[in-house]
Amino acid sequence: MAIDPISARALASTVQKAGGATSPDAAAQGAATSFTDSLSKLIDSVNDSAGTANTAVNDMVTGTGDVHHAMLALQRSEEMLQLTVQVRNKLMQAYQDVMRMPM
């Protein structure tokens, strides 16, 4: 399944906003904060995409929208969800790898 170019650009721009701190402790804090913000923005965009898809389907059912618009909205919503699931899977794998490291 291909990732929507608009969604990929939105995620890339969100991730690029990370950083900007000067000291190592501040850099770690800034990276953690911006990473958390990035994940929050990703989840918010998935929720917005799902809401848009629901609205498009409701419009199609009531006759005020067209099938083409509804199908595009549904596909975009599904791709955003798949992107989020893949990010979650990578995060879980990274966490498990870190937990398996010897101390």
Secondary structure, DSSP 8 states (H G I E B T S, - for coil): ----HHHHHHHHHHHHT-----SHHHHHHHHHHHHHHHHHHHHHHHHHHHHHHHHHHHHHHHTSS-HHHHHHHHHHHHHHHHHHHHHHHHHHHHHHHHHTS--
